[in-house]
Amino acid sequence: MPPTPEQVVIGIIAVLAGCLAVTTSAYAGRLTRNWLYYLCTAGSLAFVVGVVGQRVFPSPAAVARLGAVAASTSSPGPWDAGVSLPLIGIRVTPVAIVGLLVAAVGLSLVLLFERVPGTVRAVAPTRASRLEDDDSV
């Protein structure tokens, strides 16, 4: 069964969002030299590849080769749509879900460990030397 036009539009939007996440995290990783951004890049790239490489399960080739009953009872592969998202009503590949989870873990690590720019650390006051004590009367 081919995808509906709504599923195609959702897939296009998901790929565009994933590509934006890939380029943004790669640029931020290059700019800040923080390797955790590259974890977000790898996860976002896996999400994009999972959405683009998605196939229908069972595929028409498997139905023609094995028959409808045997193809429906066979186990799906990593590129076959297997995980259902309840709010959107679409099925996503395991590769895309793993990529989304890796990107989310990478983003949480970046937010947890990234230094906040513009903060100044308090410097402990230095003690006056003995000669300066004599001068401050």
C-alpha positions in Angstrom: 0.0 0.0 0.0 1.6 3.3 -1.1 1.9 6.2 1.4 -0.8 8.8 1.5 -0.1 12.4 0.5 -0.3 13.4 4.2 2.4 10.9 5.0 4.6 12.2 2.2 4.2 15.8 3.4 5.1 14.7 7.0 8.1 12.8 5.7 9.3 15.9 3.7 8.9 18.1 6.8 10.8 15.5 8.9 13.7 15.3 6.5 13.9 19.1 6.2 13.9 19.4 10.0 16.5 16.6 10.3 18.8 18.3 7.7 18.5 21.6 9.5 19.5 19.8 12.8 22.5 18.1 11.0 23.8 21.4 9.6 23.2 23.4 12.8 24.9 20.8 15.1 27.8 20.3 12.7 28.4 24.1 12.5 28.1 24.5 16.3 30.5 21.6 16.8 33.0 23.2 14.4 32.6 26.6 15.9 32.8 25.6 19.6 35.1 22.6 19.2 32.7 20.6 21.4 32.5 17.0 20.3 29.1 16.5 21.9 27.6 18.5 19.0 28.8 15.8 16.7 26.8 13.2 18.6 23.7 15.3 17.8 24.9 15.4 14.1 25.2 11.7 14.0 21.8 11.1 15.5 20.1 13.6 13.2 21.8 12.1 10.2 20.6 8.6 11.2 17.1 10.1 11.6 17.2 11.5 8.1 18.6 8.3 6.6 15.9 6.3 8.4 13.1 8.5 7.0 14.5 8.5 3.5 15.3 4.8 3.4 11.9 3.7 4.8 10.1 0.9 3.0 6.7 -0.6 3.3 6.3 -3.9 5.2 5.8 -6.4 3.7 7.3 -5.1 0.4 5.7 -6.0 -2.9 8.8 -8.0 -3.8 8.5 -10.1 -0.7 4.8 -10.7 -1.3 5.6 -11.8 -4.9 8.4 -14.0 -3.8 6.9 -15.6 -0.6 3.2 -15.0 -0.9 0.9 -12.7 1.1 0.6 -14.9 4.2 4.3 -15.8 4.5 5.4 -12.2 3.8 3.1 -10.8 6.5 4.5 -13.3 9.1 8.2 -12.7 8.3 10.2 -10.4 10.5 10.7 -6.8 9.4 14.2 -5.4 8.9 15.7 -2.2 10.1 14.5 -0.3 7.0 10.9 -1.5 7.2 8.4 0.7 8.8 7.9 -0.8 12.2 7.4 1.7 15.0 4.0 3.5 15.1 3.8 7.0 16.4 0.5 7.4 18.1 -0.1 11.2 17.9 0.8 11.5 14.2 -0.5 8.2 13.0 2.5 7.2 10.9 5.0 4.3 11.1 8.7 5.0 11.4 11.7 2.8 10.8 13.8 1.6 13.8 16.8 3.4 12.2 15.0 6.8 12.4 13.9 6.1 16.0 17.4 5.2 17.1 18.7 8.3 15.3 16.1 10.5 17.1 17.1 9.0 20.5 20.8 9.5 19.9 20.2 13.1 18.8 18.1 13.7 21.9 20.8 12.2 24.2 23.5 14.3 22.5 21.4 17.5 22.8 20.8 16.8 26.5 24.5 16.3 27.1 25.3 19.5 25.2 22.9 21.4 27.3 24.2 19.8 30.5 27.9 20.3 29.9 28.2 23.4 27.6 29.8 26.4 29.1 27.6 29.4 29.3 29.2 32.3 27.3 29.6 35.6 29.0 29.8 34.4 32.6 32.7 35.8 34.6 34.1 33.8 37.4 34.6 35.5 40.7 38.2 36.1 41.5 39.3 35.7 45.1 40.7 39.1 46.5 44.4 39.1 46.8 45.9 39.8 50.2 47.9 43.0 50.5 51.6 42.7 51.0 53.3 43.9 54.1 54.6 47.0 52.4 51.2 48.0 51.2 49.9 47.6 54.8 52.3 50.3 56.0 51.3 52.7 53.2 47.5 52.5 53.9 47.2 54.7 56.9 
